[in-house]
Amino acid sequence: MQLYLMRHGEAGYQAHSDKERTLTDAGRFQTAMMSHWLVRSVTHFDLVLVSPYVRAQQTWQEVAQHFAEPNEWIVLEELTPSNNASDTLDVVLAYAEQYEAENVLVIAHMPLLGYLVHAMLPHIEPPLFTTSGITLIEKSHESTFLVWQESPHSCCKIS
């Protein structure tokens, strides 16, 4: 399975709650750039799991413009910033197994994403994800490894 972990795009702070924060224009732009770049690595997603927070939903809307409709996409309450990474990983993997998904996109938040990587690869310190940043984890029954981690700044030469 290829597990694409993506942080939401840059969000503003003018909202009644953290859950309601929306993407900025820069967040939409960077997410679109990463989507264009990501199309070179994957043609479709079998399963998309998205945080219920507005900025993650908007990130998925931007990404979805660049890909065919996934076989399944689910808003997952466990993908909130401070959720337990081990429990969340169990849920993500269970959904991937249930839908026999080979290409899974997860759109969520820091620090959860860093801890998800660490839960799968305990020898790696939890990495930081820039906004719109993506990490690819390859997972099989025999092994799990980090393939790459990209950000709008590293892949797309934003100055």
Buried (B, 14 or more C-beta within 10 A) or exposed (E): BBBBBBBBBBBEEEEEEBBEBBBBEBBBBBBBBBBEBBEEBBEEBBBBBBBEBBBBBBBBEBBBEBBEEBBBBBBBEBBBBEBEBEEBBEBBBEBBEEBEBBBBBBBBBBBBBBBBBBBBBEEEEBBEBBBBBBBBBEBEEEEBEBEEBBBBBEBBEEE
